[in-house]
């Protein structure tokens, strides 16, 4: 018999884990809705024509493709096989699993442009899939919680992204974090200041700085055709220090103010800072302008963000940025958008590593009604129905077993109350309520049980 297994990079979640994850989802959802975002869902499957070409070459390689149904290879010829996978792929796979939630959102906006009110704010909390190498904090199936606004260029949206990031992390009990911010215009201005090499090569390589270090970036840029002088100049630009304003001033002094893109980047980052001050943002020590932040996705055009939990060895738990024409590839040009995403799985791992989860039961059940004998259901079921009608999650133990077995069941599942209705209690018209955590017992008239538990 084959031993059951699941694909690498995926996980099962038991009841206690799901309850913890729901805690994270609920805090994120409440924050998004406080800022005026409406919920949206899109299909798991998207046409590959929607997904490809939006994430850069490296991102496209991580797309999970879904084989066509039936005889998927019926149209493949020997010539197709000889020319390789790029030629063969369109004939065997037309669909793929979504890589993120932003591109499907842009597709949705383009398809529903006539029914939406702009600016359009939406949040989306769904799984995504990437054919990445599995490791801690990096999974092939994981949840993202996105919030995006399309149809406005206002930098108020960027400022509110910072506010939402800080509010969610604080709500989860994560207080030692850094929100990093940069601007694609500044990165383009850096490329202009260097005066050589490919801008795409530069951004892709800078994005790897925290993974491969200075030596690795130097080696890769050299291999991509950048001179030693240009690489040295780059690290001068990336190595600026000081607070948020100091770094922007230093970039101006370095000559990025001579670049239209660089000027725009410096101006917009300054405006975001001013909007946060006006919004009474109190955590500027957590906000860092980081000129090394590049964000690999090719559709970003303006401000970009990333969040790191400082006291956990983990990659970023959130990221996003401004995209000026993502909907243009779907026939709706000139619609600017900005958004960000939380990775729930990484947030979960951080909270677990820092022991920030409160005790979570395996079940929402609040009351367990005991089962003594064949007559027990006739006495317990009416009370069970009343408890459920009053909004108190309850269950009747299904079998007539020793009371100790039923207590053990309640304790193992984290059920806080056991309602004992043995023959004596039924005869007296009372219910004995046992509080599992303390062991305390109290006797209530049968007619008062629901009201008493509802009032607690």
C-alpha positions in Angstrom: 0.0 0.0 0.0 1.4 3.4 -1.0 2.1 5.7 1.9 0.0 8.9 1.6 1.8 12.2 1.0 1.3 15.8 -0.2 3.3 17.7 -2.7 6.5 19.5 -1.5 5.9 23.1 -0.5 2.3 22.4 0.6 0.9 21.8 4.1 -2.1 20.5 5.9 -3.5 22.7 8.7 -5.2 21.1 11.7 -8.1 22.7 13.6 -5.8 24.6 16.1 -3.6 25.9 13.2 -6.7 27.0 11.2 -8.0 28.9 14.3 -4.7 30.7 14.5 -4.7 31.5 10.8 -8.2 32.8 11.1 -7.0 35.2 13.9 -4.5 36.6 11.4 -7.1 36.9 8.6 -9.6 38.6 10.9 -7.1 41.3 11.9 -6.1 41.9 8.3 -9.7 41.9 7.1 -10.8 44.4 9.8 -8.0 46.8 8.9 -8.6 46.7 5.2 -12.3 47.4 5.8 -11.6 50.2 8.2 -9.7 51.9 5.3 -12.6 51.4 2.9 -11.6 48.3 0.9 -14.3 46.0 -0.4 -13.8 42.2 -0.7 -13.2 40.5 -4.1 -12.3 36.9 -5.2 -11.0 35.7 -8.6 -10.6 32.2 -10.0 -7.8 29.9 -9.0 -7.1 29.3 -12.7 -6.2 32.0 -15.1 -5.4 31.8 -18.8 -1.7 31.7 -19.3 -2.0 34.7 -21.7 -3.1 36.7 -18.6 -0.3 35.6 -16.4 2.8 35.4 -18.7 4.9 38.5 -19.3 3.8 40.2 -16.1 6.4 39.0 -13.6 9.7 39.1 -15.5 11.5 36.1 -16.9 12.2 34.6 -13.5 8.6 35.0 -12.3 7.3 33.4 -15.5 9.5 30.4 -14.9 7.8 29.9 -11.5 4.2 29.7 -12.9 2.4 26.4 -12.4 1.0 25.4 -15.8 -2.1 23.2 -16.0 -2.3 20.6 -18.8 -5.3 20.8 -21.1 -8.0 18.2 -20.4 -8.2 15.1 -22.4 -5.4 14.2 -24.8 -3.4 17.3 -24.1 -0.5 16.3 -26.5 -2.7 15.6 -29.5 -1.6 18.7 -31.4 2.1 18.4 -30.6 4.3 17.6 -33.6 7.8 16.2 -33.8 8.9 19.7 -34.9 7.4 21.2 -31.7 9.3 18.7 -29.6 12.5 19.5 -31.4 12.1 23.3 -30.9 11.6 22.8 -27.1 9.1 23.8 -24.4 8.4 27.4 -25.5 7.1 26.1 -28.8 5.2 23.2 -27.2 3.7 24.9 -24.2 0.8 26.8 -25.9 -0.4 23.5 -27.4 -0.5 21.5 -24.2 -1.4 24.1 -21.6 -3.7 27.1 -21.9 -4.2 27.8 -18.1 -2.1 28.2 -15.0 -2.5 28.7 -11.3 -2.4 32.3 -10.3 1.1 33.5 -9.2 -0.2 36.5 -7.3 -3.5 38.4 -6.8 -2.5 41.7 -8.5 -2.5 40.6 -12.1 -5.8 38.8 -11.8 -7.2 42.0 -10.1 -6.0 44.1 -13.1 -7.6 41.6 -15.4 -10.9 41.9 -13.4 -10.8 45.7 -13.5 -10.3 45.7 -17.3 -13.1 43.2 -17.8 -15.5 45.1 -15.5 -14.6 48.7 -16.2 -18.1 49.7 -17.0 -19.5 48.6 -13.7 -16.9 49.8 -11.3 -16.7 53.2 -9.5 -13.2 54.7 -9.6 -11.1 55.0 -7.6 -11.8 51.3 -6.9 -10.6 49.8 -3.7 -10.6 46.1 -3.1 -9.0 43.5 -0.8 -8.5 39.9 -1.7 -7.5 37.0 0.6 -6.8 33.8 -1.4 -4.1 31.3 -2.0 -1.5 31.6 -4.8 1.0 29.2 -6.2 4.7 29.4 -7.2 6.9 26.6 -8.4 9.7 27.8 -6.1 12.2 25.7 -4.2 10.5 25.0 -0.8 12.1 26.1 2.4 11.2 27.7 5.7 9.1 30.8 4.9 8.8 29.9 1.2 6.1 27.6 0.1 4.6 26.5 -3.2 1.1 27.2 -2.0 0.5 30.1 0.3 -2.1 32.8 1.1 -1.8 36.4 0.2 -4.0 39.2 1.6 -3.9 42.1 -0.9 -5.3 45.6 -0.8 -5.2 47.7 -4.0 -6.6 51.0 -5.3 -6.9 51.7 -9.0 -7.9 54.8 -10.8 -5.9 57.4 -8.8 -2.4 58.8 -8.8 -2.8 60.2 -5.3 0.1 59.5 -2.9 -2.4 59.4 -0.1 -2.8 55.8 -1.1 0.9 55.1 -0.5 0.7 56.8 2.9 -2.3 54.7 3.8 -0.4 51.5 2.9 2.2 52.4 5.5 -0.6 53.1 8.0 -2.3 49.7 7.3 0.9 47.8 7.5 1.7 49.3 10.9 -1.9 48.7 12.2 -2.0 45.1 11.2 1.4 44.3 12.7 0.6 46.1 15.9 -2.7 44.2 16.1 -0.9 40.9 15.8 1.5 41.9 18.6 4.5 42.4 16.2 6.1 45.6 17.3 9.8 45.2 16.2 9.4 45.6 12.5 10.8 47.8 9.6 8.7 49.1 6.8 11.1 49.7 3.9 10.2 52.1 1.1 11.9 53.1 -2.1 10.8 54.4 -5.6 11.4 52.9 -9.0 12.2 56.4 -10.2 15.2 56.5 -7.9 16.4 53.2 -9.1 16.0 54.4 -12.7 17.8 57.6 -11.7 20.7 55.5 -10.3 20.9 53.6 -13.6 21.1 56.9 -15.5 23.8 58.1 -13.1 25.8 55.0 -13.8 25.5 55.5 -17.5 25.9 51.9 -18.6 24.4 48.5 -18.6 20.8 47.3 -18.7 18.3 48.8 -16.3 16.6 45.5 -16.0 19.9 43.7 -15.2 20.6 46.3 -12.6 17.2 46.1 -10.8 17.1 42.3 -10.9 20.6 42.1 -9.4 20.1 44.8 -6.7 16.9 42.9 -5.7 19.2 39.9 -4.7 21.4 42.0 -2.4 20.0 40.7 0.9 20.3 37.1 -0.5 23.8 37.1 -2.1 25.5 40.0 -0.5 27.8 42.7 -1.8 30.3 40.2 -3.3 27.5 38.3 -5.1 26.0 41.5 -6.5 29.4 42.8 -7.6 30.1 39.5 -9.4 26.8 39.3 -11.1 26.8 42.9 -12.3 30.3 42.5 -13.6 29.2 39.4 -15.5 26.3 41.5 -16.9 28.7 44.0 -18.3 28.9 46.8 -15.7 32.4 48.2 -15.2 34.2 48.2 -11.9 33.8 52.0 -11.7 30.1 51.8 -12.2 29.7 49.1 -9.5 31.8 51.2 -7.1 29.6 54.2 -7.9 26.5 52.1 -7.3 27.6 51.0 -3.9 28.3 54.6 -3.0 24.7 55.4 -3.8 23.3 52.4 -2.0 25.5 53.0 1.0 24.0 56.4 2.1 23.1 56.6 5.7 21.0 58.8 8.1 17.2 59.2 8.6 14.6 59.3 5.9 15.1 62.9 5.0 18.9 62.7 5.2 19.0 59.9 2.7 16.8 61.8 0.2 19.0 64.9 0.5 22.1 62.8 -0.1 20.7 61.3 -3.3 19.9 64.8 -4.5 23.5 65.7 -3.8 24.7 62.6 -5.7 23.1 64.0 -8.8 19.8 62.0 -8.9 18.1 65.4 -9.1 19.5 65.7 -12.6 17.3 62.8 -13.7 13.6 63.3 -14.3 12.9 59.9 -12.8 15.1 60.5 -9.9 13.6 63.9 -9.2 10.1 62.4 -9.3 11.1 59.6 -6.9 12.6 62.0 -4.4 9.6 64.3 -4.6 7.1 61.6 -4.1 8.9 59.9 -1.2 9.0 63.3 0.5 5.3 63.8 -0.1 4.5 60.4 1.4 6.4 61.4 4.5 4.5 64.7 4.8 1.1 62.8 4.4 2.1 60.4 7.2 3.0 63.3 9.5 -0.4 64.9 8.7 -2.0 61.4 9.4 -0.5 61.5 12.9 1.7 58.5 12.2 3.7 57.8 15.3 6.2 55.1 14.2 8.7 56.9 11.9 11.4 54.9 13.6 9.9 51.9 11.9 9.8 53.5 8.4 13.1 53.3 6.5 13.9 54.7 3.1 16.1 51.9 1.6 17.7 52.7 -1.8 18.6 49.0 -2.1 15.0 47.9 -2.2 14.1 46.9 -5.7 11.2 44.5 -5.7 11.7 42.1 -8.6 8.2 42.3 -10.2 8.6 44.2 -13.4 5.2 46.0 -13.3 6.1 48.4 -10.5 6.6 52.0 -11.6 6.5 54.2 -8.5 6.8 53.7 -4.7 7.7 50.2 -3.6 7.4 48.7 -0.1 8.6 45.7 1.9 8.2 44.8 5.6 10.6 42.8 7.7 10.1 41.4 11.2 13.4 42.3 12.8 13.7 39.7 15.5 12.9 36.6 13.4 15.1 35.0 10.7 12.5 35.3 7.9 12.1 37.0 4.6 9.7 39.9 4.0 6.1 39.4 5.4 4.6 42.1 3.2 5.4 44.0 0.0 3.9 46.0 -2.8 4.1 49.2 -4.8 2.7 51.5 -7.5 1.9 50.2 -11.0 0.9 52.7 -13.6 -0.3 50.6 -16.5 -0.8 47.0 -15.5 -4.4 47.1 -16.8 -3.0 48.4 -20.2 -2.0 44.9 -21.2 -5.7 44.0 -20.9 -6.9 46.8 -23.1 -7.5 49.4 -20.4 -4.5 51.9 -20.6 -3.8 54.8 -18.3 -5.2 53.4 -15.1 -2.7 53.8 -12.3 -2.9 51.6 -9.2 -1.1 50.9 -6.0 -1.3 48.0 -3.6 0.4 45.7 -1.2 0.1 42.2 0.2 0.6 40.3 3.4 1.9 36.8 3.3 -0.2 35.0 5.9 2.1 31.9 6.1 5.2 34.0 6.9 3.2 36.0 9.5 2.1 32.8 11.1 5.7 31.5 11.2 6.9 34.8 12.8 4.1 34.7 15.4 4.9 31.1 16.2 8.6 31.7 16.5 8.0 34.6 18.9 5.4 32.6 20.9 2.8 35.3 20.3 -0.2 33.1 19.7 -2.6 32.8 22.7 -3.9 29.4 23.6 -6.1 28.3 20.8 -8.7 25.4 21.1 -9.1 22.9 18.4 -12.8 23.7 18.1 -15.2 26.6 18.4 -17.4 24.5 20.6 -18.1 26.3 23.9 -20.3 23.7 25.6 -20.2 19.9 25.6 -23.4 18.2 26.8 -22.8 14.8 28.4 -24.3 11.5 27.3 -25.1 9.0 30.1 -27.6 6.4 28.7 -30.3 5.8 26.1 -32.5 8.4 27.8 -29.8 11.2 27.6 -30.6 12.5 24.1 -34.2 13.1 24.9 -33.2 15.4 27.8 -30.1 17.0 26.2 -31.3 17.6 22.6 -33.8 20.3 23.5 -31.2 22.2 25.5 -28.7 21.7 22.7 -31.1 23.3 20.2 -31.7 26.3 22.6 -28.0 26.9 23.1 -27.3 26.9 19.4 -30.3 29.2 18.7 -28.8 31.6 21.2 -25.5 31.6 19.3 -23.5 29.4 21.7 -21.5 26.7 19.8 -22.4 23.4 21.5 -22.3 19.7 20.9 -23.7 16.5 22.5 -21.2 13.8 23.1 -22.4 11.1 20.6 -22.0 8.0 22.8 -22.9 6.9 26.3 -19.5 6.6 27.9 -17.9 7.1 31.3 -17.9 10.7 32.5 -14.1 10.7 32.7 -13.9 9.9 29.0 -16.1 12.8 28.1 -14.1 15.2 30.3 -11.0 14.0 28.6 -12.5 14.7 25.2 -13.5 18.2 26.2 -10.1 18.9 27.7 -8.3 17.7 24.6 -10.3 19.8 22.3 -10.2 22.9 24.5 -14.0 23.0 25.2 -14.3 25.3 28.2 -17.7 24.1 29.6 -19.2 20.7 30.2 -22.9 20.6 30.9 -23.6 17.5 33.0 -27.2 16.1 32.6 -27.2 12.7 34.3 -30.4 11.0 35.6 -30.1 12.8 38.9 -29.8 16.3 37.3 -32.7 15.5 34.9 -34.9 14.4 37.8 -34.1 17.5 39.8 -34.6 19.9 36.8 -31.1 21.2 37.0 -27.9 21.2 35.0 -24.4 21.0 36.5 -21.9 23.2 34.7 -18.2 22.2 35.0 -15.6 24.9 34.1 -12.8 22.8 32.7 -9.9 25.2 33.3 -10.5 25.6 37.0 -12.5 22.5 37.8 -15.2 24.6 39.4 -18.8 23.3 39.3 -22.0 25.2 39.6 -25.6 24.0 39.5 -28.2 26.0 37.5 -31.9 25.5 37.1 -32.6 23.9 33.6 -34.7 26.9 32.6 -31.9 29.4 33.4 -29.0 27.7 31.7 -29.1 29.5 28.3 -29.6 32.9 29.8 -26.8 32.4 32.3 -24.3 31.3 29.6 -25.4 34.0 27.2 -24.7 36.6 29.9 -21.1 35.4 30.5 
